[in-house]
């Protein structure tokens, strides 16, 4: 098979151009692969769920008759222990759920800290 003289340089240019477009796209243009896109969507969904459920946690905390005493004990704990202590109170356990949500406990503790 006889190929035209311009075919090899054109093919090389197309390959180099495709590589350059891919490098620019993934490096600077914000392109992501399916795994990264899935992780980003999962993270965003968790943030939205936490934002929606943390007011329920705050309400459950404020409706607790022993809120003042319990919150004072929470504040005495170290900052890294506070979400675990808050989860033990049951405030971060949503109605109908069996276990508390750690992300909700963090957001709830921040809101309670800001409100007192």
Steps between C-alpha positions, in 0.01 A plus 500: 500500500633837400428779743528865410807686614302725735328211685771425763547864609121549510454187713780607734343847530160351578646277774700786653194729482275242667753454781534874544123547514469223761780646712355851486146373562581292807758743641344842448151465356356303790427174322467204736466128458193300600647397837575858600161619377328230704697595813420869450129422464507282811675770703256765385202277582635435850550873556142570394357225721703627795380855440140378488521280810711712737205732588310187613791413728502853644125485558527160671776638720304809604189293574697276736403592858861438609649708218684749722673234709577275204633786289719618789650149518552503123686831525726358772618226264784550258402634160578174322283307752198729479337346188527151654350627825222675307425178309471319834225742608280385211456850360676407173279194452232596252139388547461154352876432503679253723838670519622860521666672207853624565484782245174623654660489846787722383264752339264491799784563744618798295148645495450444872840658572414804292158539665624500859 
